[in-house]
Amino acid sequence: MFRNVTLPLLAALGLGMNVIPAIAASKTEDQEIARRWVAAHFSDTDTAQIPFSFVYGGKSSRELLPNWKLQKQEKTLDGGRKEITLMFAEPGPGLEVRVVAVADEKHPAVEWTLYFRNAGKKPTPILEKILAVDTGWELPGDKLSLRYANGSNTSADSYRPMLQSLLPGEPFRLASKGGRPACGPALPYGCLQTDQEGVVYAIGWPGQWALTAEAAKQGQVRLQAGQEVTHFRLERGEEVRSPLIALLFYRGTSIQGSNLWRRWMVDRNLPRANGEILGPILVANSSHLYNEMLNANEQNQIEMIDRYVEEKLPLRYWWMDAGWYVNDGKWVNTGTWEIDKKRFPKGFRPITDHGRAKGVKSIVWFEPERVTTNSWIFQKHPEWCLAPTNLPAPLAYQGEWRLLNLGNPKAWKWLVDHVDGLIKKEGIDLYRQDFNMDPLCFWQANEATDRQGINENRHVTGYLAYWDELLRRNPGLRIDSCASGGRRNDLETMRRAVPLLRDDYLFEPTGQQNHSYGISFWLPYSGTGTRFTNKSAGPASSVADAAHKEDSKFDPYLFRSQMTPCLNACWDVRRRDFDYDQLRWALAQFERASPSFLADYYPLTPYSAGDDAVVAWQFNRPESGQGFVQAFRRPKSDAKGTKLKLQGLETGAKYEIENLDGGKQTRTGRELMEQGLAVNFPAAPAALLFIYQRVGPENQPH
């Protein structure tokens, strides 16, 4: 039935023919593992086990730190967390190394960040090879491996699940690409695992990171990761930081670890505005109708909002994307962050106020770091910018661009004040920041041999501080992370923003299904674009002018392939011949299913890139006994039916399962997990959506 699949990966997740128990079964044991690990590795009496390393003045920190003065402080944080600070001071005075760790008593997780400060009166010796994590584990069990995923690469292959066996003497290396952390061969998330136990990791670094994983002997593995290049002296009073490292410990199957991770991500990391996370929503834009925003104006933006309201489509945010600012006729001409008064003579206030009066908030796109010629920043403040050198041939087109240096205090202050002013004046509810360039060559340009990595470190620190300041000045503001799609979605970024557009490869159903399959292991919240019909659909580069070519027949297969926590509608609602009744029907189903998007996730079939496969997954809320299942028969599949063994249910409970295309049944959790849910597909392609609810114990009569 299934073709072109990666069966070893499904087995590595602990699915196969096994029934997965409820995730809470091993929670106490997992927390005890984490507690013992923290006690051993952040001790003020045993520096041999500190989980990081660096080289200073040609000597390893393993050799130096036992002879440095050490102070330890602990304090209790809210929500059942404890902060541990270890401060190492070089005799002198000289270099101070501070590690700030947070141990979580609610989740089996720990995180930490390193800070290096020159407390002396002259430049330090060379500080280099800083590894924010450099530690090892002994994991019982077989099949030691590294589970991770492709980065966001504007392709159907983005977020593809990957599994790398780890063998003694064969180190495996991963690194981000071009300075954006979620671009290239891997996301900055992964899991070191056997068939019995594992450690999930995250690298919080919106820059260029590198990682090495290596097995020592049976069950033993070492992880090293950090900013890829660090080789610099610190000037008097200067401070730098390392990437944030987060670890989560678990025993059991990999999918149990994955769901513990998702719970930690939702509970501790999804950003809050006024104490609330951003739930699943419908947003919309007119970028595919008005050449981004180049042909947009006050009138047509208001008319678009009104059409959504008129058709009773549950729009939460109206999205104004690239091109609204003064430019040379191309949206890529960024660096003059002033609203084009020829098209918007009164600014955005008439639009944002109009939308808010109808229950629709606003999203506005920015890309402040990329500066092009014929822009205000380029002409007035070239000293705020970094110019590239030695660009590789594929990036030659970036040669005339500049990178606004967020490590420059004057540039940083201007940007904060200017954008904050626009947010307040124009009534912007959600700030969307894009980043369509590879910054690594800009950072590395003209760095002295004894200052390699400083520009990147300064920029990353400034970028995070910029967002923190916008959030501080604007309580209730939300941020959307975008970098040519999802290329900057590291953990530090995800604590401040959500990815409303996970990849710039859009609309094509198989690719969208696979993006959802892969990203759901790591990021509970993400979004993608949605079209009304699949006619003329394809990669983003080929659909910019295609919306008006759509026919009026609604395509449920396409819609369900694009169901994500954030649906970004690219519908031409100016047209009145669309089947809006079908669209409202589909959106009502989305709203019924959507509360489970942030719950536990179970792939029910292997991953497949082929159009001849069946793929399915499940989102499950064990506390409430609710969830949903999506199953897809792709266009070239000959499968007329299958059985899907559900996961995470109560064996002794009954569940009512509703096929949202018609039909209900009641089955026990045991039956659904051991025998499976029978799925009968109509003609290919087909997309089925099942919603279930726990309705009572096993012995309760129908």
Protein Blocks (a to p, Z undefined) as FASTA:
>chain_A
ZZhiafklmmmnonmmaccddfklmmmmmmmmmmmmmmmmmcckbmklpcbdcdeehiaf
klmmmmpccdddddddehhiacdddddddehidcdddddddddfkbccdddddddddfbf
bdcdddehiafbacddddedehiacddddddehiakgoiacdddddehiacddddehhia
kgcjbdcbdcdddfkbccddddddfbddddddddfbehiacdddddfbacddddehiacd
dddddddddedjfklmmmmmmmmmmmmmocceehiacdddddddfklmngpjlmgcfklm
mmmmmmmmmnopacfbdcddehiaccehiaklghiacddfklmmnojmlmmmmmmmnopa
cdddddfkbccehifklmmmmmlpccdehiafklmmmmmpccddfkbmklmmmmmmmmmm
mmmmnopabdcddddbdfklmmmgopafklghklmmmmmmmmmmmmmmmmmmmghiacdd
deehjamlcfklmmmbccfbfbfcehilklmmmmmmmmmmmmmbacddddfbfghiacfk
lmmmmmmmpcfbdcfklmmmmgcfbdcdfbdfkbckbcfklmmmmmmmmmmmmmmmmmcc
ddfbdcdfbfkbccddddddfknopacddddddfklcbfbdcdddehiafkbccddddfk
gpcddddfklmmmnopaddddddddddddddddfbdfklcZZ
